[in-house]
């Protein structure tokens, strides 16, 4: 909390920490490849469109899925 004006807006730049650096790197290297990801809520199949430090973007036909890396149990190329 910013005590100067009573808001919850951070007063400086936020620090980003990659919690799963090896998972992020592996998914980043699979951009453009077809994969299956098992999550705590079930499997997701499709093509990796993008990978960020906190999520991966998977597209299957007209559906786009944004999967948090903290929810990934395992993944493999198809």
Helices and strands as residue ranges (DSSP letters): H 21-28, E 34-39, E 42-51, E 55-60, E 63-68, G 69-71, E 72-77
